[in-house]
């Protein structure tokens, strides 16, 4: 499995989404994260439907 990228998922822990929005407060440093990992699930940041999950 060498070379596999990390996979990160965020979820509404308190059902308000505030914690997820706080992640965006790191501004462009989020690009450093996506350079090393795939964000596979982030309901606040993506327009997805449950049937697609």
Secondary structure, DSSP 8 states (H G I E B T S, - for coil): -TT--EEEEE--SSSS-HHHHHHGGGGGGHHHHHHHEEEEEETTTS---GGG-
